[in-house]
Amino acid sequence: DTEVTQTPKHLVMGMTNKKSLKCEQHMGHRAMYWYKQKAKKPPELMFVYSYEKLSINESVPSRFSPECPNSSLLNLHLHALQPEDSALYLCASSQDPGQYNEQFFGPGTRLTVL
Amino acid sequence: SQQGEEDPQALSIQEGENATMNCSYKTSINNLQWYRQNSGRGLVHLILIRSNEREKHSGRLRVTLDTSKKSSSLLITASRAADTASYFCATDEEGSARQLTFGSGTQLTVLP
């Protein structure tokens, strides 16, 4: 299985809602990432988990809360988002955080905040 | 933060022609990678070139790396309509804890 899966594909939420994005990989990768991508822009790194521990948090607002329950799963909990948080949220994984870093991406969750 | 710039920002060619995209970056790197993204989808890894390599091939793709000029190019030969996508370079910077920094991207359109 060489796939990274993400659910849901689309999410519409109000500013007072709480929702979660989910990401799963079964390739035995030990690094997992969340990126945010606005239209016609490159992906921007949000969080990195290395061996299930948060290793990088790129100054992301606290209304985004990542969680790595085990080596195959990565969640992004959303609360009190703003309309400007609407974007494509991409999850990725790579085999070994200490080695050269080919990343495998999921298809993304298209988030709209009303 | 965004490491590099790509040019052109947009490129439109006819099927069968070659497409060349360029990427410049600012810091020392361990490797440079190219990714493709179809509209609104996830990124697909195309090729990785290490800092001690100068050229690499994969099928119709040819990547060059010039570390003295801090630049790379991606050549797609004999392009097809299915190659229409955004192409991003990404650098794995020295001392970066193996995180990737993406360039601004080139939107390639291949006309049938």
Chai-1 contact restraints between the chains, C-beta under 6 A:
chainA,res_idxA,chainB,res_idxB,connection_type,confidence,min_distance_angstrom,max_distance_angstrom,comment,restraint_id
A,P42,B,F88,contact,1.0,0.0,6.0,A-B,restraint_1
A,P42,B,F102,contact,1.0,0.0,6.0,A-B,restraint_2
A,P42,B,S104,contact,1.0,0.0,6.0,A-B,restraint_3
A,P42,B,G105,contact,1.0,0.0,6.0,A-B,restraint_4
A,P43,B,F102,contact,1.0,0.0,6.0,A-B,restraint_5
A,L45,B,Q99,contact,1.0,0.0,6.0,A-B,restraint_6
A,V48,B,Q99,contact,1.0,0.0,6.0,A-B,restraint_7
A,L90,B,G42,contact,1.0,0.0,6.0,A-B,restraint_8
A,P97,B,R98,contact,1.0,0.0,6.0,A-B,restraint_9
A,Y100,B,N31,contact,1.0,0.0,6.0,A-B,restraint_10
A,N101,B,D92,contact,1.0,0.0,6.0,A-B,restraint_11
A,N101,B,R98,contact,1.0,0.0,6.0,A-B,restraint_12
A,E102,B,H45,contact,1.0,0.0,6.0,A-B,restraint_13
A,E102,B,L48,contact,1.0,0.0,6.0,A-B,restraint_14
A,F105,B,G42,contact,1.0,0.0,6.0,A-B,restraint_15
A,F105,B,L43,contact,1.0,0.0,6.0,A-B,restraint_16
A,G106,B,G42,contact,1.0,0.0,6.0,A-B,restraint_17
A,P107,B,R41,contact,1.0,0.0,6.0,A-B,restraint_18
A,P107,B,G42,contact,1.0,0.0,6.0,A-B,restraint_19
A,G108,B,G42,contact,1.0,0.0,6.0,A-B,restraint_20
